[in-house]
């Protein structure tokens, strides 16, 4: 019962079946019968957990187990106190209201790999980095949250799920490592 940590590159689809125009997990992982425990959209990068154990897959990705997920978001603009407070508190996104989460502004991470292709930058618009930790994970949630407070996401990298972090397991995009599934605490 392997548990695989994989650093999903930008524009890779979180599926093993062929895609007409993009790479998929099959181009990087040739391990039979594993499946992602959760997803990242094609425009997002970073940590993905995969396993061949259906129960473990469900337990990692199900919101009832509240596995915290940490994202680094490079946003357009500079957040003020009000924007950070709105992001931390439940935020109405129209079709759902987010749960409270942890958000802090950080310096650009010096350990983070460059994105290929690079993000678009405008010389007259500054960018900032946010570290966002949440225990839910609805479709495009972080991007929708930052947009709702006037800080569109330019780059989104998931760096941690539960006890697993790309700071502890420094994998470059496309690299993977097998770890013990007993490290996952599902309390």
C-alpha atoms as a printed R data frame, in Angstrom:
    type eleno elety resid chain resno       x      y       z
1   ATOM     1    CA   UNK     A     1   0.000  0.000   0.000
2   ATOM     2    CA   UNK     A     2   2.220  2.835  -1.189
3   ATOM     3    CA   UNK     A     3   1.665  6.480  -0.364
4   ATOM     4    CA   UNK     A     4   3.323  8.636  -2.988
5   ATOM     5    CA   UNK     A     5   4.238 12.305  -2.606
6   ATOM     6    CA   UNK     A     6   4.341 13.926  -6.029
7   ATOM     7    CA   UNK     A     7   5.207 17.485  -6.991
8   ATOM     8    CA   UNK     A     8   2.719 18.164  -9.780
9   ATOM     9    CA   UNK     A     9   4.106 20.498 -12.436
10  ATOM    10    CA   UNK     A    10   2.151 23.442 -13.850
11  ATOM    11    CA   UNK     A    11  -0.315 22.468 -16.620
12  ATOM    12    CA   UNK     A    12  -0.308 18.741 -15.763
13  ATOM    13    CA   UNK     A    13  -3.761 17.184 -15.425
14  ATOM    14    CA   UNK     A    14  -4.582 15.230 -12.228
15  ATOM    15    CA   UNK     A    15  -5.624 12.118 -14.116
16  ATOM    16    CA   UNK     A    16  -3.997  9.051 -15.594
17  ATOM    17    CA   UNK     A    17  -6.215  8.801 -18.667
18  ATOM    18    CA   UNK     A    18  -4.949 10.568 -21.788
19  ATOM    19    CA   UNK     A    19  -5.735 14.248 -22.305
20  ATOM    20    CA   UNK     A    20  -5.867 15.700 -25.832
21  ATOM    21    CA   UNK     A    21  -3.484 18.594 -25.204
22  ATOM    22    CA   UNK     A    22  -1.764 18.281 -21.802
23  ATOM    23    CA   UNK     A    23   0.485 15.917 -19.904
24  ATOM    24    CA   UNK     A    24  -1.163 13.775 -17.245
25  ATOM    25    CA   UNK     A    25   0.089 11.950 -14.161
26  ATOM    26    CA   UNK     A    26   0.790  8.940 -16.415
27  ATOM    27    CA   UNK     A    27   3.768 10.786 -17.942
28  ATOM    28    CA   UNK     A    28   5.412 11.000 -14.494
29  ATOM    29    CA   UNK     A    29   4.212  8.038 -12.416
30  ATOM    30    CA   UNK     A    30   4.413  4.512 -13.742
31  ATOM    31    CA   UNK     A    31   3.128  2.840 -10.585
32  ATOM    32    CA   UNK     A    32   0.124  0.590 -11.198
33  ATOM    33    CA   UNK     A    33  -3.259  1.163  -9.560
34  ATOM    34    CA   UNK     A    34  -2.527  4.406  -7.710
35  ATOM    35    CA   UNK     A    35  -4.940  7.319  -7.649
36  ATOM    36    CA   UNK     A    36  -4.754 10.897  -6.385
37  ATOM    37    CA   UNK     A    37  -6.183 11.670  -2.950
38  ATOM    38    CA   UNK     A    38  -7.548 15.061  -3.918
39  ATOM    39    CA   UNK     A    39  -6.771 17.167  -6.954
40  ATOM    40    CA   UNK     A    40  -5.011 20.262  -8.161
41  ATOM    41    CA   UNK     A    41  -6.271 22.067 -11.238
42  ATOM    42    CA   UNK     A    42  -3.974 22.300 -14.249
43  ATOM    43    CA   UNK     A    43  -2.986 25.889 -13.395
44  ATOM    44    CA   UNK     A    44  -1.846 24.911  -9.890
45  ATOM    45    CA   UNK     A    45   1.400 23.253  -8.905
46  ATOM    46    CA   UNK     A    46   2.716 21.347  -5.962
47  ATOM    47    CA   UNK     A    47   2.077 18.531  -3.567
48  ATOM    48    CA   UNK     A    48  -0.262 15.738  -4.523
49  ATOM    49    CA   UNK     A    49  -0.702 12.498  -2.560
50  ATOM    50    CA   UNK     A    50  -1.439  9.265  -4.402
51  ATOM    51    CA   UNK     A    51  -2.199  5.787  -3.100
52  ATOM    52    CA   UNK     A    52  -3.555  2.404  -4.167
53  ATOM    53    CA   UNK     A    53  -5.628  2.151  -0.958
54  ATOM    54    CA   UNK     A    54  -9.170  3.427  -1.574
55  ATOM    55    CA   UNK     A    55  -9.891  3.916   2.118
56  ATOM    56    CA   UNK     A    56  -6.679  5.902   2.661
57  ATOM    57    CA   UNK     A    57  -7.426  7.951  -0.458
58  ATOM    58    CA   UNK     A    58 -10.889  8.786   0.918
59  ATOM    59    CA   UNK     A    59  -9.551  9.539   4.398
60  ATOM    60    CA   UNK     A    60  -6.872 11.925   3.102
61  ATOM    61    CA   UNK     A    61  -9.183 13.863   0.814
62  ATOM    62    CA   UNK     A    62 -12.466 13.833   2.768
63  ATOM    63    CA   UNK     A    63 -13.217 17.149   4.527
64  ATOM    64    CA   UNK     A    64 -14.432 15.325   7.666
65  ATOM    65    CA   UNK     A    65 -10.809 14.455   8.471
66  ATOM    66    CA   UNK     A    66  -9.730 18.094   8.108
67  ATOM    67    CA   UNK     A    67  -6.256 17.437   6.764
68  ATOM    68    CA   UNK     A    68  -4.800 20.962   6.656
69  ATOM    69    CA   UNK     A    69  -3.546 22.006   3.245
70  ATOM    70    CA   UNK     A    70  -1.107 24.888   2.848
71  ATOM    71    CA   UNK     A    71  -0.827 26.886  -0.340
72  ATOM    72    CA   UNK     A    72   1.555 29.616  -1.403
73  ATOM    73    CA   UNK     A    73  -0.266 32.131  -3.557
74  ATOM    74    CA   UNK     A    74   1.507 34.814  -5.529
75  ATOM    75    CA   UNK     A    75  -1.102 37.506  -5.949
76  ATOM    76    CA   UNK     A    76  -1.375 40.683  -7.941
77  ATOM    77    CA   UNK     A    77  -1.283 43.647  -5.588
78  ATOM    78    CA   UNK     A    78  -0.359 44.140  -1.942
79  ATOM    79    CA   UNK     A    79  -2.839 42.983   0.710
80  ATOM    80    CA   UNK     A    80  -3.910 45.400   3.393
81  ATOM    81    CA   UNK     A    81  -5.129 44.453   6.874
82  ATOM    82    CA   UNK     A    82  -8.748 44.407   5.704
83  ATOM    83    CA   UNK     A    83  -8.045 41.988   2.834
84  ATOM    84    CA   UNK     A    84  -6.093 39.634   5.121
85  ATOM    85    CA   UNK     A    85  -8.890 39.752   7.719
86  ATOM    86    CA   UNK     A    86 -11.515 38.964   5.073
87  ATOM    87    CA   UNK     A    87  -9.452 36.015   3.824
88  ATOM    88    CA   UNK     A    88  -9.032 34.604   7.366
89  ATOM    89    CA   UNK     A    89 -12.739 34.799   8.203
90  ATOM    90    CA   UNK     A    90 -15.594 32.927   6.517
91  ATOM    91    CA   UNK     A    91 -15.890 34.462   3.056
92  ATOM    92    CA   UNK     A    92 -19.064 34.321   0.959
93  ATOM    93    CA   UNK     A    93 -18.119 33.267  -2.559
94  ATOM    94    CA   UNK     A    94 -21.695 33.160  -3.842
95  ATOM    95    CA   UNK     A    95 -22.236 29.414  -4.109
96  ATOM    96    CA   UNK     A    96 -20.657 28.667  -0.717
97  ATOM    97    CA   UNK     A    97 -19.078 30.352   2.272
98  ATOM    98    CA   UNK     A    98 -15.545 29.328   3.165
99  ATOM    99    CA   UNK     A    99 -14.515 28.202   6.616
100 ATOM   100    CA   UNK     A   100 -12.148 30.360   8.643
101 ATOM   101    CA   UNK     A   101  -8.525 29.698   7.736
102 ATOM   102    CA   UNK     A   102  -4.978 30.868   8.409
103 ATOM   103    CA   UNK     A   103  -3.557 33.523   6.093
104 ATOM   104    CA   UNK     A   104  -0.363 35.499   6.365
105 ATOM   105    CA   UNK     A   105   1.681 37.595   4.019
106 ATOM   106    CA   UNK     A   106   5.177 36.181   3.468
107 ATOM   107    CA   UNK     A   107   8.349 37.051   1.611
108 ATOM   108    CA   UNK     A   108   8.838 35.358  -1.745
109 ATOM   109    CA   UNK     A   109  10.042 31.843  -0.868
110 ATOM   110    CA   UNK     A   110  13.685 31.468  -1.913
111 ATOM   111    CA   UNK     A   111  13.430 27.659  -2.030
112 ATOM   112    CA   UNK     A   112  10.579 27.617  -4.551
113 ATOM   113    CA   UNK     A   113  11.444 26.527  -8.078
114 ATOM   114    CA   UNK     A   114  10.790 28.918 -10.982
115 ATOM   115    CA   UNK     A   115   7.577 28.289 -12.880
116 ATOM   116    CA   UNK     A   116   7.787 27.258 -16.500
117 ATOM   117    CA   UNK     A   117   6.469 29.312 -18.202
118 ATOM   118    CA   UNK     A   118   6.948 32.264 -15.843
119 ATOM   119    CA   UNK     A   119   3.905 34.173 -14.589
120 ATOM   120    CA   UNK     A   120   2.879 37.314 -16.413
121 ATOM   121    CA   UNK     A   121   4.135 40.386 -14.631
122 ATOM   122    CA   UNK     A   122   3.191 43.983 -15.163
123 ATOM   123    CA   UNK     A   123   5.887 46.510 -14.394
124 ATOM   124    CA   UNK     A   124   3.452 48.929 -12.756
125 ATOM   125    CA   UNK     A   125   1.658 46.335 -10.578
126 ATOM   126    CA   UNK     A   126   3.444 44.796  -7.573
127 ATOM   127    CA   UNK     A   127   2.935 41.198  -6.527
128 ATOM   128    CA   UNK     A   128   2.857 39.648  -3.056
129 ATOM   129    CA   UNK     A   129   2.982 36.169  -1.562
130 ATOM   130    CA   UNK     A   130   0.442 34.698   0.842
131 ATOM   131    CA   UNK     A   131   0.600 31.464   2.834
132 ATOM   132    CA   UNK     A   132  -2.937 30.087   3.165
133 ATOM   133    CA   UNK     A   133  -3.788 27.024   5.266
134 ATOM   134    CA   UNK     A   134  -7.286 25.606   5.072
135 ATOM   135    CA   UNK     A   135  -8.979 22.356   5.990
136 ATOM   136    CA   UNK     A   136 -11.451 22.343   3.138
137 ATOM   137    CA   UNK     A   137 -10.665 22.371  -0.527
138 ATOM   138    CA   UNK     A   138 -13.433 23.249  -2.911
139 ATOM   139    CA   UNK     A   139 -12.806 23.693  -6.627
140 ATOM   140    CA   UNK     A   140 -10.526 26.705  -7.265
141 ATOM   141    CA   UNK     A   141 -11.205 27.909  -3.718
142 ATOM   142    CA   UNK     A   142  -7.953 29.773  -3.048
143 ATOM   143    CA   UNK     A   143  -8.101 31.527  -6.413
144 ATOM   144    CA   UNK     A   144 -11.713 32.533  -5.795
145 ATOM   145    CA   UNK     A   145 -10.911 33.756  -2.278
146 ATOM   146    CA   UNK     A   146  -8.034 35.990  -3.340
147 ATOM   147    CA   UNK     A   147 -10.033 37.359  -6.290
148 ATOM   148    CA   UNK     A   148 -12.949 38.159  -3.948
149 ATOM   149    CA   UNK     A   149 -10.704 40.501  -1.938
150 ATOM   150    CA   UNK     A   150  -9.165 42.149  -5.003
151 ATOM   151    CA   UNK     A   151  -5.928 40.127  -5.139
152 ATOM   152    CA   UNK     A   152  -6.036 37.859  -8.212
153 ATOM   153    CA   UNK     A   153  -3.829 34.775  -7.922
154 ATOM   154    CA   UNK     A   154  -0.988 34.652 -10.443
155 ATOM   155    CA   UNK     A   155   0.668 31.475  -9.163
156 ATOM   156    CA   UNK     A   156  -0.643 28.826  -6.765
157 ATOM   157    CA   UNK     A   157   1.534 26.130  -5.197
158 ATOM   158    CA   UNK     A   158   0.271 23.607  -2.656
159 ATOM   159    CA   UNK     A   159   3.220 22.960  -0.368
160 ATOM   160    CA   UNK     A   160   1.685 20.799   2.380
161 ATOM   161    CA   UNK     A   161  -1.047 18.269   3.081
162 ATOM   162    CA   UNK     A   162  -1.348 17.132   6.693
163 ATOM   163    CA   UNK     A   163   2.122 16.091   7.915
164 ATOM   164    CA   UNK     A   164   3.694 16.114   4.433
165 ATOM   165    CA   UNK     A   165   5.425 19.228   3.114
166 ATOM   166    CA   UNK     A   166   7.582 20.086   0.134
167 ATOM   167    CA   UNK     A   167   9.873 21.854   2.596
168 ATOM   168    CA   UNK     A   168  10.470 18.530   4.398
169 ATOM   169    CA   UNK     A   169  10.442 16.464   1.194
170 ATOM   170    CA   UNK     A   170  12.131 18.819  -1.310
171 ATOM   171    CA   UNK     A   171  10.813 17.416  -4.584
172 ATOM   172    CA   UNK     A   172  11.183 19.358  -7.804
173 ATOM   173    CA   UNK     A   173   8.267 19.450 -10.272
174 ATOM   174    CA   UNK     A   174   7.723 15.963 -11.692
175 ATOM   175    CA   UNK     A   175   9.596 14.206  -8.869
176 ATOM   176    CA   UNK     A   176   7.995 11.773  -6.443
177 ATOM   177    CA   UNK     A   177   8.850  9.842  -3.286
178 ATOM   178    CA   UNK     A   178   7.198  6.939  -1.495
179 ATOM   179    CA   UNK     A   179   6.504  7.454   2.228
180 ATOM   180    CA   UNK     A   180   4.860  5.455   4.994
181 ATOM   181    CA   UNK     A   181   1.079  5.851   5.081
182 ATOM   182    CA   UNK     A   182   1.184  5.516   8.870
183 ATOM   183    CA   UNK     A   183   2.384  9.141   9.037
184 ATOM   184    CA   UNK     A   184  -1.128 10.311   8.111
185 ATOM   185    CA   UNK     A   185  -3.065 11.209  11.256
186 ATOM   186    CA   UNK     A   186  -6.810 11.057  10.610
187 ATOM   187    CA   UNK     A   187  -8.127 12.279  13.925
